[in-house]
Amino acid sequence: MWDFISTRVTQFSYFDRQLGHPDWRGLKVLDFGGNVGGFLMGADGNVAHDDYWCLDLNRGAIEQGHRAFPRAHFRHYDRYSAFFNPEGARRLPVPDLGLKFDIILAFSVFTHTHRNEMVELVSQLRQQLAHGGQLAFTFCDPAYDRSLSSPELPAGTDVRKNLEWQLDAHPSLDIDVLVETAKQASWCVLVDDQLHVEPGDELCEQERKGLPGESYCSYFTVEYMRSLFPDARILPPVSPEWQHCCVLTNDES
């Protein structure tokens, strides 16, 4: 097992803009899949460390985050993930952390899960929202050209980017065909060099070794995400990111 340590620190800026610049003071925040706390690093003091919780599959990332932010709350979520935690417990429920959250965030988490797992986890996370609380998570549309969100990014979809990374190992890949196939799909999963359109449950439980270089990337169109979560707000990417945002609000008392 290898420790994936994220160096991304743009999460706060992304969600702050997508959620309309809320007053973060006093809000209880759960960063689901928050790794080492890149959200908190980029918050520049706008979020109190005592009000921040981070759940992640990677024990090494959690330990590093706790060392960096000792007042924040970092918890290891020992759930199975083919890529990030292959020794974890399958379908382990999201733990009850003993409070309700005003904001729950998941940046680039459900971009690496099967649809069924995403729906299951979103349902569990919604149960941990306070009244009026918001759950916001990102997803990648298979037809979205990344350069539309930022001219600094190369033209092409995220599917193309990930396939190009596979060219050294699979030089005969017909990337153009795979990219066009993905564009026509309502949702799909790219496992290394193999594209699976609307895969069944077998891909949800696929055995992987969790080694560097392996890849499991999920894509959902805006229209399909709306069909899964009809009460959600679906927001376009904000620069420099190319992921869309799904926002769900807990209106139950």
Secondary structure, DSSP 8 states (H G I E B T S, - for coil): ----------HHHHHHHHTT----TT--EEEET-TTTHHHHHTTTSS-GGGEEEEES-HHHHHHHHHH-TTSEEEE--B-BTTTBTTSBTT------SS-EEEEEESSSGGGS-HHHHHHHHHHHHTTEEEEEEEEEEE--TT--GGGT-TTS-SS-HHHHHHHTTTTT-TT--HHHHHHHHHT-SEEEEETTEEEES--GGGTT------TT--EEEEE-HHHHHHH-TT-EEE---TT---EEEEEE----
